Amino acid sequence: MEMIKKYIRKEDLMKSGLIFSGLLIGLLLGFIEWTGLLIIVILGGMALMYSSLERNEQYSRFLYHSLAAVIFAACIALYQHIVPGFNNVLYFDKIRVSKDAVPFTMYFNADKLLAGLVLLLLVIPLRTDLWRGIKKTWMLFLMTLALLLSLSVLFHFVRFDFKFHSYFIIWGINNLFIVCMAEEVLFRGFLQRHLSLLNIRNADFISVAVAALGFGLLHWQGGAAYVSYAVVAGGMYGWIYQRSQNIFVNILAHFLFNVIHIIFFTYPFLQ
């Protein structure tokens, strides 16, 4: 018991209880099965161990970095929906958001949501000074917006297409709390942050570049051109995180870009 008190903080135990309560609710509602619950509990245990090793540098750094690699790989498997035990709910099945766009399908991905929440609550330092982070990065966000939209039009991914459908509210909830939260937490809050703490030359640049590459590869289903575009987007989001050091700023920036995309341009992209 004394060892637990020494290496696992009281707030971590409270957050773990919150996650476990969410798992039980998901189990009762049928979003997850017992296998999925066990997998998330194991991921949560690894996250607690990772945080403890980060705070206690007297322990092996090899174990610390190895555990980071295992956590990242497990999250990628969950994000790609290749881990059993989750019943992701289909919301939209090949609908036409824009007349000349590819069909759009959207799921409520319980696996991605739960994995992201584990990292958000148990690994990433949570800063509440959101306004301060926004003031540091608002100009950078405008640059990101201009660059990404220009590239989208230049490479014929999208065209101007103003619209607002009633289902955008459901889309927005899903996009904010699952897509943006989970992706920013994994690639900026976890991977980029971990790499930036390494005692190597140009760690800040390397961390942004590697996280951006990983973010791009996550979008492999869109093809090589879309992966390249996502790498650029990941680099800009990484720059924002480097400036703000606030994961909530990144989640908000990612979400605002997606909102502008779906309302004012072809969504998800031209056929």
N, C-alpha and C positions, 0 to 999 in steps of 0.2 A: 504493500500500500504506500509506503514511504517513497519507493522508487517511482511509482505512478505519479505521486504528488510532485516529485522533483522534476520529472521530464515531460509530463503532460499537464498543461495549465488548466485551471478550473474553467476558463472560457472555452477551451477546446472540448472539454467534456460536455458543456452545455450545448455547443454547436453540434457535437456528435449526436446528442439526444434529439436535437431538432431534425437532423437528417434521418435518424432512425424512425422518428415519428412519421416523417414524410414517406419513408419506405413502407411502413405499415398501412398508411392511407392508400398508397399506390397498389399495395397487395390486395386490400379490400375492394378497391375499385376495378381491379382486374388489369391495371396498366403493367404490372410486373408479376412475375411468378417467384416461387421460392428460390429458384436458381439465380434469377436476377437480383433478388434481395441479398443473397449470400455474396455475389460478386461485388456489389456496391459496398457491403460491409467490409470485405477484404480490401477494396480500394481505399476506403476510409481509414482502415488500420495502417495501410502503407503511407497514407498522407500524414497521419499523426506521427508516425515514425520519422518520416522525412523532415517534418517541421522540428521535431526534437533534435535530430542530427544537425540541422542547420543552426540551432541555437547552442549546441554543445560541440564545439569544434575539436574537443579532445578525442572524439571518436574518429574512426577511419573515414577519410574523405573518399576512399574508393567505394565504401559501402554507401555513402551519401549520394555519389554520382550514379552508381549502379541502380540505386533505388529510384532516382529521378528518371532514368532511362526506362525502367520497368513501368513506372506510373504513366509516363508519356505513351508508351506502347499500348498499355491497357486502355487508355483514354481514346487513342486512335481507333482501336478495335471497337470500342463502344460507339464512337462517333460514326463509324462506318457500318454499324448495325450488324456486325458479324458475331456478336456474343449472344448466346441464347438466354431466354428468361425474361424478355421484354415484349410487350404487346403494343407496339406503336400504332397509334390511331390515325387512319387516313381521313384528312379533312377535305382536301380538294384533289380530284382525280382528273388530271389532264384537262384543266379548264383553260380557256383563252382569255388571259388578262388583257392582252393587246391582240388586235385582229391579225397582225402579221408576225406574231411571236411564236416561239415554240410552245407547246402545251406545258402548263405549270401544274405540278403535283406537290402537295404539302401534307406532311405528317406531324402529329404531335409525338415527338421522339422522346419517350421517357428515359431511354438509355443515355442520350446526349444531355438531357436536362440534369439527371441525377449525377452523372460524372462531373459536369461543370460545377454543380453546387458543392460537391465534395472538395474540389480544388478551391473554389471561391471562399468557402467557410473555414477550411482546415489548413490551407497552405498560404494563400496570398494575404499580405498585410492590407487591411481594409482601412482606407483613409476617407474621412467624411467631409473633408474640405473641398467639395466638388467645385464650388464657385472659383476657388483659387486655381484649381487645375484648368478650368475653362478659360480663365483670364490668361493663363500661360500658353494656351494652345489654340485659341480661337482663330488666329491668323493662319496657323499651320493647317487647321481643319479646312479653311477656305481654299488654301493652296491644294490640299488633297482633293477637295471637291472639284476644283477646276481641272486638275490634272486627270483624274479618273474619268470625268465626264467627257473631256476632250478626247482621250484615248478611246473611249467607248464609241463616240461618233466617228472618229477617224478610221477605226478598224471595222466600222459597220456592225458593231454589236447592237446598237440601239439607234433610234431616231426620236425626235420630239413627239410625244404622244400624251397629252394631258388627259387625265381621267380620274374618276373617284368612284369606286364601287362600294356597295354597302359592306361587303365582306373584308374590306381593308382593315376594319377594326380587329377582326379575328386574326388576320394576317399579322397585324402590328403586335399583338400580344405574343403570338408565337415567335415572331422574328426577334423581339426584344428579349424575352425571357428564356428562349431556348437557343436560337441561332446566334445572335450577337453575344449574349452572355457566355455561352459555352465556348465559342471560338476565341473570343478575346481572353477569356480566363486561361485557356490552354496555351495559346500561342504567345500572348504577350505576358500575362500574369505569371505563368509557370515557366514555359520554355525560355522566353527571352530574359526574364528575370534571373533564372538559374544560370544561364550562360554569362550574363553580365557580371555575376559575382565571382566568376573564375579568375584566378590570378594569372591572366595571360595578357599579352600585348593586344591592344585594340579590341578589348573584350566588348565594349559597347557596340562598336560597328559589327563585329562578328555575331553578336547576339541578335541584333536587328535583322541581319542578312539571313541567318539560319532560320529564325522564326518566320520570316517572310517566305522563304523557300518552302518550309513545311506547310504554311498556310496556302500557298499556291498549289502544292501537290494534293492537298485535301480536296481541291476542286477538279480533280483529274477527269471526272465524268464529262466536263464541258469541253474537253479537247485541249490540244497544246496551246492554242492562242488564248483560251480562257485561263489556263494555268498561268501563262506569262502575265496576263492582266492581273490575276489574283496575287502574284508575287509582288508586283508594283504596289498594289493596294496594301498588302501586308507590310511592305517596307514603310509606307506612309503611316499606317497605324502604329507600327513599331516606333517611329520617330515621335509620334504623339505620346506614346507611353513613356518613352525616354525623357520627354520634357515634363510630363505631369506626374509620373510615378503614382498614378491613381487609376486603378482598373475601371472605376465607374465612368471616368472621362472617356476611356476608350470604348466602353460599351455604348455610351451615348453617341459618340462620334460615328461609330459603325452603324448604329440604328438610324441616325439622321440621314446618312448617305443612302441607306436602303429605302427610307421613306421618300426621299427626293427621287430616287430611281423609279420606284413603282408608280408614283403619281404623275411625274412629268416625262417619263421616257418609256420606251418599249420594255415590257417585262415578261419573262426574265431577259430574253434577248431575241433578236431577229432570227427568223428561220434561215 
